[in-house]
Amino acid sequence: MATCDGKGRAVVVLPKWFEALNRDFRYQLTPIGRSAPGLFVAAPIKGGRFVIGGGAAGLKVSWQVTGVRNDAWAKANRLVVENEKVGPDHGRYLHPEVHGPNAKGKGLPSLRQAEIAKELERAKAVSARRRGKRRTK
């Protein structure tokens, strides 16, 4: 939470590690208690802080900053958020048991699950080999 000063601005100080471990920042600002249609990011993250502008004196602002992780481990192990399922896999669940009783019978065939598990293990092995090569350079 940040509070705007007499000029309608607030400086948000981030943890020391935040800027070093992240990139491609995204900001979300929410005024608390009253509308603030002119609220904006007046200065992007630099030197471990960013500036909120366009508020009124005393306005409390809830803020959230997200970014893409930029540390070595995250670069070597990017998450795949979603894989497009095609053909007979489309519309089926990898883990139907967590989707409730209506998902029963809508899981991927177990043979396909085994194939997916093997693909994931291969991807992890490739990633581990790449990390090993980077360490030896």
Backbone torsions as a table, in degrees:
resi	resn	phi	psi	omega
1	MET	NA	137.9	176.8
2	ALA	-125.9	152.8	178.8
3	THR	-120.8	128.6	-178.8
4	CYS	-71.6	141.7	178.2
5	ASP	-81.3	-169.9	-178.5
6	GLY	-62.5	-19.9	178.3
7	LYS	-97.2	6.2	178.7
8	GLY	78.5	22.3	-178.9
9	ARG	-118.9	155.4	175.5
10	ALA	-144.0	136.9	176.8
11	VAL	-101.1	126.1	178.8
12	VAL	-105.9	123.1	179.1
13	VAL	-98.8	127.4	-177.8
14	LEU	-97.9	162.4	174.9
15	PRO	-57.7	150.1	-175.8
16	LYS	-57.0	-33.1	-175.1
17	TRP	-82.1	-16.9	-168.4
18	PHE	-58.7	-49.7	-176.2
19	GLU	-69.0	-32.9	-179.5
20	ALA	-71.9	-30.2	-174.6
21	LEU	-100.4	-0.1	-176.7
22	ASN	-136.5	162.0	176.2
23	ARG	-148.9	175.2	178.1
24	ASP	51.3	62.7	-174.8
25	PHE	-71.1	147.9	175.0
26	ARG	-130.6	137.8	-173.3
27	TYR	-116.8	145.1	172.3
28	GLN	-135.2	126.0	-179.4
29	LEU	-121.4	134.9	178.4
30	THR	-133.7	117.4	176.7
31	PRO	-72.2	143.4	-178.9
32	ILE	-109.1	126.1	173.4
33	GLY	93.9	-20.5	178.3
34	ARG	-161.8	163.2	-179.9
35	SER	-72.8	146.5	176.1
36	ALA	-145.5	73.4	-174.9
37	PRO	-63.4	-18.3	-179.7
38	GLY	-94.1	6.4	-177.4
39	LEU	-63.8	135.9	-178.3
40	PHE	-157.8	166.7	173.7
41	VAL	-84.5	108.8	-176.0
42	ALA	-78.0	-30.8	177.8
43	ALA	-146.8	127.4	-178.9
44	PRO	-70.0	173.8	-178.0
45	ILE	-59.6	126.8	174.9
46	LYS	-159.5	130.3	179.5
47	GLY	65.1	29.3	176.0
48	GLY	80.0	17.9	179.1
49	ARG	-151.7	159.6	171.2
50	PHE	-138.7	164.4	-174.5
51	VAL	-120.0	133.8	174.8
52	ILE	-98.7	137.5	177.5
53	GLY	-131.3	171.9	173.6
54	GLY	83.8	10.7	178.4
55	GLY	-94.2	-172.9	175.3
56	ALA	-111.9	158.1	179.8
57	ALA	-54.8	129.9	177.5
58	GLY	82.9	-4.9	-179.7
59	LEU	-65.0	129.9	174.7
60	LYS	-89.5	135.7	-177.4
61	VAL	-126.7	122.5	171.7
62	SER	-84.0	134.3	-177.3
63	TRP	-133.2	154.4	174.8
64	GLN	-145.0	133.3	175.5
65	VAL	-122.6	130.1	174.1
66	THR	-123.0	163.5	178.9
67	GLY	-159.0	172.9	176.0
68	VAL	-88.6	127.0	179.6
69	ARG	-58.9	139.0	-173.6
70	ASN	-126.7	16.1	179.0
71	ASP	-84.8	164.6	-173.6
72	ALA	-58.5	-43.5	-177.7
73	TRP	-64.2	-44.8	-179.2
74	ALA	-64.5	-37.2	178.2
75	LYS	-64.4	-37.1	-178.1
76	ALA	-81.1	-15.3	-175.0
77	ASN	-133.4	53.8	179.9
78	ARG	-58.0	136.1	177.8
79	LEU	-77.8	138.9	171.4
80	VAL	-97.6	108.6	-174.5
81	VAL	-69.2	-41.5	-176.6
82	GLU	-150.9	133.4	173.3
83	ASN	-106.5	132.2	178.5
84	GLU	-72.0	125.8	177.1
85	LYS	-93.8	137.3	-178.7
86	VAL	-125.3	166.0	176.9
87	GLY	58.4	-136.1	-175.3
88	PRO	-69.8	-13.4	178.8
89	ASP	-79.8	-22.0	-177.7
90	HIS	-59.1	131.2	177.8
91	GLY	84.2	5.0	179.7
92	ARG	-109.8	157.0	-178.5
93	TYR	-99.6	144.6	173.3
94	LEU	-74.1	-36.9	178.9
95	HIS	-130.2	76.6	-175.9
96	PRO	-61.9	-25.1	-176.4
97	GLU	-62.2	-23.1	-179.5
98	VAL	-90.8	-2.2	-177.4
99	HIS	-102.2	10.3	175.2
100	GLY	88.7	177.5	-173.6
101	PRO	-64.7	-27.1	-179.3
102	ASN	-71.8	-13.8	-179.1
103	ALA	-90.9	-4.2	-178.7
104	LYS	-58.9	131.0	-179.3
105	GLY	84.8	0.4	-178.5
106	LYS	-107.6	18.0	178.5
107	GLY	-82.7	162.2	173.5
108	LEU	-66.4	145.1	176.3
109	PRO	-55.7	143.4	-174.7
110	SER	-59.0	-29.9	176.8
111	LEU	-62.9	-42.9	179.2
112	ARG	-65.7	-38.2	177.7
113	GLN	-60.6	-40.3	178.6
114	ALA	-64.0	-40.2	177.7
115	GLU	-62.8	-42.8	179.7
116	ILE	-63.9	-43.1	178.9
117	ALA	-59.9	-41.7	178.8
118	LYS	-64.5	-41.3	178.7
119	GLU	-61.2	-42.5	178.8
120	LEU	-63.9	-42.4	178.8
121	GLU	-63.8	-40.4	177.2
122	ARG	-62.4	-43.2	179.7
123	ALA	-62.9	-41.0	178.2
124	LYS	-64.1	-41.0	-179.7
125	ALA	-64.2	-43.1	178.5
126	VAL	-61.9	-44.4	179.4
127	SER	-61.6	-42.3	179.4
128	ALA	-64.0	-40.9	178.0
129	ARG	-63.1	-41.9	180.0
130	ARG	-63.2	-42.1	178.6
131	ARG	-62.6	-39.8	179.0
132	GLY	-62.6	-41.3	179.3
133	LYS	-66.0	-38.3	179.8
134	ARG	-64.4	-35.6	-178.5
135	ARG	-68.9	-29.9	-174.8
136	THR	-84.4	-11.6	-178.0
137	LYS	-75.7	NA	NA
